[in-house]
Amino acid sequence: MSETKSSFFDTLQEKVLPAVTKFSNFKFIKAMTTGITAPVCATIIGSVIAILMTPPFPPTTTGGFVDAWRGWSAANASWLSLVYSLTLNSVALYTLAGVSIATSGLNKKRPTTPLVVAMMSFMILAVNPAEGGGVLINHFGSTGLFTAIIVGYIVTDIINKLDDSKLKIKLPDAVPPNIADSIGALFNSMIVAFAVIVLRVVLVNTTGKLLPVLINSLFAPLFSASDSVWAVLLMILLVRFFWFCGLHGGNIAGSVMTPFLTANMLANSEAYASGQALPHIFTGAFNSLWGTMGMLPIAITLLLFAKSEQLKAIGRIGVVPALFCIGEPLTFGIPLVLNFQLAIPYFLTFVINGVTAYLATAAGFIGRSFVSVPWTLPHFLQAFLTTMDIKTVILYFILLVVDILIMLPFVRRYDRQLLEQEQSALD
């Protein structure tokens, strides 16, 4: 091993990996990463409802099927709008529940009372009265996402910590645990509720704005930065670097970027449902497609061109998981981890995919993503379903071929070395 590689390994093991591991193990990061996946079902159902509400055809497109769809959507607009409001447009509330339950789990506490108090606190801080009665729930969607994450974690953590203190009502052991949990934490819940009410009054009286509006204003520069080609490039490089080091790059880099990408995706879905232009390019669906599609070309290259037994076997094993967006068999089977012979094409193909897709979207060649789909769906299906644009599928297959052509010379060189080793072992 050369001195350069040895120095790289030493730095990686002594400084980089411990710091990354420490960051990913922060309680807030773990709770947010776990909790933000909670509303997946609601986002997928809401995305389907959004398409049913607003058929994905240009205004100039008319005809029997299109006109029939539009007529059906108009006739059923009432219940479609209701379901949309309670699914995709309430995703902040479901995210808060996920974060709160995850936080209680990390604190080894029952989640019931902290969850109720956290949800109550969020609604106190994010809801305004509507004229004529009722309340406005406009911050239950994308605009309330960051507030939901913060409130869900902080309120739950405070309740959990107060539960360990002496500030609670002691009940006899004969009282059922669920009842004892609720009554015993009553005093703590009232303390938190009072503090939240005071916070709302102070914020509204001093700024005239609710907490979600203030938080979104604070994060506005980050929202802008997260929707750029540089954000795409940085995200891809970080994810691939961590995978190259044998760590779960998606979880580590995603712990920072996922809230922004999720908010961007929700904003696009809300814009589509209301007939407005989609505001964002870099969304969770964009990253799921273009940020990870590079594994399938690697599997296809091995399957078609590898001659060594090791790579042929890995190609056969890895191609089906890669088709369904699972790359671990290839990452650890080839291996790609700390494999400097394949590092250049490994990083290059992922960067080309992400940057090309971003620029093509910005130029209007392909549509922007607004539909949430399961991440294990094959990429060519994701390409169409997330954008409802067939041109996205065409770009996907073009990049698939480009990736294979980039990988081919490097794979062949590495394959020859393995083949020579296998033949030497037989002699």
Secondary structure per residue as TSV (DSSP state, phi and psi in degrees):
chain	resnum	aa	ss	phi	psi
A	1	M	-	360.0	133.2
A	2	S	-	-70.4	163.4
A	3	E	H	-64.1	-35.4
A	4	T	H	-62.4	-46.9
A	5	K	H	-65.2	-40.9
A	6	S	H	-61.7	-42.9
A	7	S	H	-64.0	-39.1
A	8	F	H	-63.3	-46.3
A	9	F	H	-61.0	-42.3
A	10	D	H	-62.4	-47.2
A	11	T	H	-61.8	-41.3
A	12	L	I	-62.0	-47.2
A	13	Q	I	-75.0	-33.9
A	14	E	I	-89.1	-29.4
A	15	K	I	-122.4	-51.1
A	16	V	I	-70.6	-55.1
A	17	L	H	-62.2	-43.5
A	18	P	H	-60.7	-38.6
A	19	A	H	-66.9	-42.3
A	20	V	H	-65.2	-43.5
A	21	T	H	-62.3	-42.2
A	22	K	H	-62.7	-43.2
A	23	F	H	-63.0	-46.9
A	24	S	H	-68.2	-17.3
A	25	N	T	-94.6	-0.5
A	26	F	-	-58.3	138.5
A	27	K	H	-59.9	-41.9
A	28	F	H	-63.3	-43.3
A	29	I	H	-63.2	-43.8
A	30	K	H	-66.2	-40.7
A	31	A	H	-66.5	-42.4
A	32	M	H	-66.9	-43.7
A	33	T	H	-62.8	-40.9
A	34	T	H	-73.0	-45.5
A	35	G	H	-70.4	-30.9
A	36	I	T	-72.9	-13.6
A	37	T	T	-85.7	-7.2
A	38	A	T	-58.6	-41.0
A	39	P	T	-87.3	22.3
A	40	V	H	-56.4	-46.2
A	41	C	H	-59.8	-44.6
A	42	A	H	-64.7	-39.0
A	43	T	H	-69.5	-38.3
A	44	I	H	-67.3	-46.5
A	45	I	H	-62.2	-44.0
A	46	G	H	-62.1	-36.6
A	47	S	H	-65.3	-41.1
A	48	V	H	-63.5	-42.8
A	49	I	H	-62.8	-38.7
A	50	A	H	-60.9	-40.0
A	51	I	H	-67.7	-40.3
A	52	L	H	-63.9	-35.9
A	53	M	H	-69.7	-40.1
A	54	T	S	-128.4	92.4
A	55	P	-	-53.9	135.9
A	56	P	S	-81.0	61.9
A	57	F	S	-129.6	144.9
A	58	P	-	-59.2	152.6
A	59	P	T	-58.4	-26.8
A	60	T	T	-79.1	-12.8
A	61	T	-	-80.0	123.2
A	62	T	-	-133.4	170.8
A	63	G	S	144.4	174.9
A	64	G	H	-55.5	-57.2
A	65	F	H	-67.0	-44.4
A	66	V	H	-64.0	-45.8
A	67	D	H	-64.9	-37.5
A	68	A	H	-65.0	-41.7
A	69	W	H	-62.2	-48.1
A	70	R	H	-61.6	-39.5
A	71	G	H	-65.4	-41.7
A	72	W	H	-63.5	-42.0
A	73	S	H	-61.3	-43.0
A	74	A	H	-66.0	-39.4
A	75	A	H	-70.3	-26.1
A	76	N	T	-112.1	20.5
A	77	A	H	-60.3	-32.5
A	78	S	H	-63.3	-55.3
A	79	W	H	-75.1	-29.8
A	80	L	H	-62.9	-43.8
A	81	S	H	-64.6	-38.6
A	82	L	H	-63.7	-48.4
A	83	V	H	-63.0	-40.7
A	84	Y	H	-60.7	-43.6
A	85	S	H	-63.2	-33.3
A	86	L	H	-89.7	-5.7
A	87	T	T	-113.6	-89.9
A	88	L	G	-64.3	-35.4
A	89	N	G	-85.9	7.4
A	90	S	G	-124.6	21.9
A	91	V	H	-66.3	-26.6
A	92	A	H	-62.7	-38.7
A	93	L	H	-65.6	-40.6
A	94	Y	H	-71.8	-34.8
A	95	T	H	-64.5	-42.3
A	96	L	H	-57.8	-43.2
A	97	A	H	-61.3	-43.3
A	98	G	H	-62.5	-45.0
A	99	V	H	-65.1	-42.4
A	100	S	H	-63.6	-46.3
A	101	I	H	-64.4	-40.8
A	102	A	H	-63.6	-39.5
A	103	T	H	-64.9	-45.0
A	104	S	H	-61.8	-38.3
A	105	G	H	-63.0	-42.1
A	106	L	H	-66.3	-31.3
A	107	N	T	-86.8	-0.3
A	108	K	T	58.9	46.1
A	109	K	-	-123.1	157.2
A	110	R	-	-68.3	137.5
A	111	P	S	-86.2	-9.0
A	112	T	H	-59.5	-62.2
A	113	T	H	-65.2	-46.6
A	114	P	H	-57.5	-37.2
A	115	L	H	-64.6	-45.7
A	116	V	H	-62.5	-44.7
A	117	V	H	-65.8	-38.9
A	118	A	H	-65.3	-44.1
A	119	M	H	-64.3	-42.6
A	120	M	H	-61.5	-43.3
A	121	S	H	-62.8	-43.0
A	122	F	H	-60.5	-45.1
A	123	M	H	-66.7	-35.9
A	124	I	H	-63.0	-37.9
A	125	L	H	-86.4	-16.6
A	126	A	H	-118.6	-1.9
A	127	V	-	-114.5	139.6
A	128	N	E	-117.1	151.5
A	129	P	E	-69.7	146.1
A	130	A	-	-98.0	153.0
A	131	E	T	-64.3	135.5
A	132	G	T	82.8	8.7
A	133	G	S	105.0	165.5
A	134	G	S	83.5	-172.9
A	135	V	E	-135.0	159.1
A	136	L	E	-95.4	125.2
A	137	I	-	-111.5	31.1
A	138	N	G	-66.7	-16.1
A	139	H	G	-97.3	13.5
A	140	F	G	-82.7	-11.1
A	141	G	S	-97.6	-139.9
A	142	S	G	-62.5	-34.0
A	143	T	G	-70.7	-16.0
A	144	G	G	-104.7	5.4
A	145	L	H	-62.4	-49.0
A	146	F	H	-68.1	-36.4
A	147	T	H	-63.1	-40.4
A	148	A	H	-62.9	-42.2
A	149	I	H	-63.2	-46.9
A	150	I	H	-67.2	-48.7
A	151	V	H	-65.4	-42.8
A	152	G	H	-57.8	-41.0
A	153	Y	H	-76.4	-51.6
A	154	I	H	-64.6	-49.3
A	155	V	H	-62.5	-44.5
A	156	T	H	-63.2	-43.0
A	157	D	H	-64.7	-38.6
A	158	I	H	-64.9	-45.9
A	159	I	H	-59.8	-43.4
A	160	N	H	-62.4	-41.1
A	161	K	H	-70.0	-39.6
A	162	L	H	-64.7	-30.6
A	163	D	H	-64.7	-27.7
A	164	D	T	-82.3	-10.4
A	165	S	S	-87.8	-174.7
A	166	K	S	-90.4	1.9
A	167	L	-	-85.0	66.6
A	168	K	S	-155.8	160.0
A	169	I	-	-86.9	125.5
A	170	K	-	-85.3	130.4
A	171	L	-	-120.0	156.3
A	172	P	-	-60.5	154.4
A	173	D	T	-64.0	-21.2
A	174	A	T	-71.9	-17.7
A	175	V	S	-71.0	132.1
A	176	P	-	-55.0	143.1
A	177	P	H	-54.5	-43.0
A	178	N	H	-63.4	-40.4
A	179	I	H	-71.0	-43.4
A	180	A	H	-62.2	-37.0
A	181	D	H	-63.1	-43.7
A	182	S	H	-70.0	-47.3
A	183	I	H	-71.6	-39.6
A	184	G	H	-64.2	-30.2
A	185	A	T	-94.5	8.6
A	186	L	H	-59.3	-45.4
A	187	F	H	-63.1	-44.1
A	188	N	H	-63.1	-41.0
A	189	S	H	-62.9	-39.3
A	190	M	H	-67.2	-36.0
A	191	I	H	-61.8	-48.2
A	192	V	H	-65.0	-44.2
A	193	A	H	-60.8	-42.7
A	194	F	H	-62.8	-42.7
A	195	A	H	-63.3	-39.1
A	196	V	H	-67.5	-41.8
A	197	I	H	-61.1	-44.5
A	198	V	H	-60.8	-42.4
A	199	L	H	-61.1	-42.9
A	200	R	H	-62.3	-46.9
A	201	V	H	-60.4	-44.0
A	202	V	H	-64.3	-45.6
A	203	L	H	-62.8	-48.0
A	204	V	H	-66.8	-39.4
A	205	N	H	-73.2	-30.6
A	206	T	H	-92.9	-32.3
A	207	T	H	-116.4	-19.7
A	208	G	S	75.5	11.7
A	209	K	S	-128.4	151.1
A	210	L	-	-78.9	163.2
A	211	L	H	-58.0	-43.7
A	212	P	H	-57.5	-37.9
A	213	V	H	-65.7	-42.2
A	214	L	H	-66.2	-43.2
A	215	I	H	-65.6	-42.4
A	216	N	H	-64.6	-34.3
A	217	S	H	-65.2	-39.5
A	218	L	H	-64.8	-39.3
A	219	F	H	-88.7	0.9
A	220	A	H	-53.1	-45.3
A	221	P	H	-61.9	-35.0
A	222	L	H	-71.1	-36.6
A	223	F	H	-60.8	-43.6
A	224	S	H	-64.6	-44.3
A	225	A	H	-68.0	-29.9
A	226	S	H	-75.9	-9.7
A	227	D	T	-115.1	54.4
A	228	S	S	-136.1	164.1
A	229	V	H	-64.5	-28.9
A	230	W	H	-69.7	-35.3
A	231	A	H	-66.0	-40.3
A	232	V	H	-60.6	-47.6
A	233	L	H	-61.8	-45.8
A	234	L	H	-64.3	-43.6
A	235	M	H	-60.5	-46.7
A	236	I	H	-64.0	-45.1
A	237	L	H	-64.2	-40.8
A	238	L	H	-66.3	-45.8
A	239	V	H	-60.4	-47.0
A	240	R	H	-68.0	-35.0
A	241	F	H	-63.2	-45.5
A	242	F	H	-66.2	-40.5
A	243	W	H	-64.0	-38.1
A	244	F	H	-61.3	-29.9
A	245	C	T	-87.6	0.7
A	246	G	T	89.6	10.9
A	247	L	S	-106.0	158.7
A	248	H	-	-75.7	93.6
A	249	G	H	-61.5	-37.1
A	250	G	H	-63.0	-41.6
A	251	N	H	-69.3	-41.3
A	252	I	H	-70.9	-55.5
A	253	A	H	-68.1	-33.8
A	254	G	H	-66.9	-24.9
A	255	S	H	-61.6	-25.0
A	256	V	H	-94.4	-44.6
A	257	M	H	-88.6	-26.1
A	258	T	H	-55.8	-44.3
A	259	P	H	-58.5	-39.4
A	260	F	H	-69.1	-43.9
A	261	L	H	-66.4	-36.2
A	262	T	H	-66.5	-43.6
A	263	A	H	-62.1	-40.9
A	264	N	H	-62.4	-42.0
A	265	M	H	-64.6	-44.3
A	266	L	H	-63.7	-39.4
A	267	A	H	-63.2	-39.5
A	268	N	H	-64.5	-43.6
A	269	S	H	-63.2	-41.8
A	270	E	H	-65.8	-39.2
A	271	A	H	-65.0	-41.8
A	272	Y	H	-63.3	-44.2
A	273	A	H	-62.8	-29.1
A	274	S	T	-96.9	6.3
A	275	G	T	76.6	20.8
A	276	Q	-	-100.4	166.3
A	277	A	-	-66.7	140.5
A	278	L	-	-74.1	126.5
A	279	P	-	-82.6	-21.1
A	280	H	-	-123.2	150.9
A	281	I	S	-102.5	-51.9
A	282	F	S	-84.4	101.1
A	283	T	-	-124.4	177.2
A	284	G	H	-60.8	-39.7
A	285	A	H	-68.2	-38.1
A	286	F	H	-60.3	-46.9
A	287	N	H	-66.5	-39.2
A	288	S	H	-62.2	-34.4
A	289	L	H	-84.3	-65.8
A	290	W	H	-79.9	-22.1
A	291	G	T	-83.1	-11.4
A	292	T	T	-128.9	-1.5
A	293	M	T	-68.5	-11.8
A	294	G	T	-69.2	-12.8
A	295	M	H	-75.6	-37.7
A	296	L	H	-62.7	-43.5
A	297	P	H	-58.3	-34.8
A	298	I	H	-63.5	-45.5
A	299	A	H	-63.0	-42.4
A	300	I	H	-64.7	-40.7
A	301	T	H	-60.4	-45.1
A	302	L	H	-63.5	-43.7
A	303	L	H	-63.6	-37.5
A	304	L	H	-89.9	-30.4
A	305	F	H	-122.5	-16.6
A	306	A	-	-69.2	142.6
A	307	K	-	-116.8	-22.6
A	308	S	S	-72.6	147.6
A	309	E	H	-62.0	-37.3
A	310	Q	H	-61.8	-51.7
A	311	L	H	-73.3	-33.2
A	312	K	H	-63.0	-41.8
A	313	A	H	-65.6	-43.1
A	314	I	H	-65.0	-37.4
A	315	G	H	-62.2	-43.7
A	316	R	H	-66.4	-40.5
A	317	I	H	-72.3	-37.6
A	318	G	H	-88.2	-15.8
A	319	V	H	-69.4	-39.9
A	320	V	H	-69.0	-48.6
A	321	P	H	-57.0	-39.8
A	322	A	H	-64.2	-35.1
A	323	L	H	-60.2	-33.1
A	324	F	T	-101.6	27.6
A	325	C	T	68.0	30.4
A	326	I	-	-115.9	112.9
A	327	G	-	-106.5	-1.6
A	328	E	H	-59.2	-39.5
A	329	P	H	-57.9	-35.7
A	330	L	H	-76.9	-42.8
A	331	T	H	-59.3	-44.3
A	332	F	H	-100.6	-9.6
A	333	G	H	-91.3	-36.5
A	334	I	T	-62.2	-48.8
A	335	P	T	-89.9	156.3
A	336	L	-	-89.4	-18.2
A	337	V	T	-64.4	119.7
A	338	L	T	53.8	31.2
A	339	N	-	-96.9	94.7
A	340	F	T	-71.6	-17.5
A	341	Q	T	-72.6	-25.1
A	342	L	S	-111.4	5.0
A	343	A	H	-63.1	-43.6
A	344	I	H	-61.3	-54.9
A	345	P	H	-67.2	-29.9
A	346	Y	H	-61.3	-50.5
A	347	F	H	-71.7	-40.8
A	348	L	H	-64.2	-43.8
A	349	T	H	-64.1	-42.1
A	350	F	H	-65.4	-39.8
A	351	V	H	-64.9	-45.4
A	352	I	H	-60.4	-43.1
A	353	N	H	-59.5	-52.0
A	354	G	H	-66.5	-47.1
A	355	V	H	-68.1	-42.5
A	356	T	H	-61.7	-44.5
A	357	A	H	-64.3	-39.5
A	358	Y	H	-63.1	-48.8
A	359	L	H	-65.1	-37.8
A	360	A	H	-65.2	-37.5
A	361	T	H	-69.7	-43.9
A	362	A	H	-61.8	-33.8
A	363	A	T	-81.3	-6.8
A	364	G	T	84.9	10.2
A	365	F	S	-71.6	-33.2
A	366	I	S	-129.4	159.8
A	367	G	-	-78.2	162.5
A	368	R	-	-86.6	150.9
A	369	S	-	-80.2	139.8
A	370	F	-	-146.9	-0.9
A	371	V	-	-113.7	128.7
A	372	S	-	-85.7	131.3
A	373	V	-	-133.0	161.0
A	374	P	-	-60.6	139.4
A	375	W	T	-69.8	-16.6
A	376	T	T	-86.7	-0.3
A	377	L	S	-67.3	136.2
A	378	P	-	-50.4	144.1
A	379	H	H	-60.7	-36.6
A	380	F	H	-66.8	-28.2
A	381	L	H	-75.7	-40.8
A	382	Q	H	-57.1	-41.2
A	383	A	H	-56.2	-40.9
A	384	F	H	-82.6	-47.7
A	385	L	H	-67.2	-33.0
A	386	T	T	-77.1	-21.9
A	387	T	T	-117.7	-17.9
A	388	M	T	54.9	37.4
A	389	D	-	-133.5	114.9
A	390	I	H	-65.1	-23.7
A	391	K	H	-64.8	-26.4
A	392	T	H	-64.9	-36.9
A	393	V	H	-66.3	-40.5
A	394	I	H	-61.2	-45.4
A	395	L	H	-61.9	-38.6
A	396	Y	H	-58.9	-47.3
A	397	F	H	-70.6	-31.6
A	398	I	H	-62.6	-47.7
A	399	L	H	-66.8	-32.2
A	400	L	H	-60.0	-44.8
A	401	V	H	-66.8	-42.6
A	402	V	H	-59.6	-43.6
A	403	D	H	-60.0	-43.5
A	404	I	H	-63.0	-42.3
A	405	L	H	-64.7	-35.5
A	406	I	H	-70.1	-42.9
A	407	M	H	-70.4	-31.3
A	408	L	H	-53.9	-53.8
A	409	P	H	-63.4	-35.3
A	410	F	H	-71.4	-41.4
A	411	V	H	-64.4	-41.0
A	412	R	H	-62.2	-42.3
A	413	R	H	-64.4	-45.0
A	414	Y	H	-65.8	-38.3
A	415	D	H	-64.0	-39.5
A	416	R	H	-62.0	-40.1
A	417	Q	H	-63.3	-44.6
A	418	L	H	-65.3	-37.8
A	419	L	H	-64.3	-40.9
A	420	E	H	-63.6	-40.0
A	421	Q	H	-65.6	-40.1
A	422	E	H	-66.1	-40.5
A	423	Q	H	-68.3	-37.4
A	424	S	H	-64.3	-36.1
A	425	A	H	-68.9	-24.8
A	426	L	H	-83.8	-22.3
A	427	D	-	-73.5	360.0
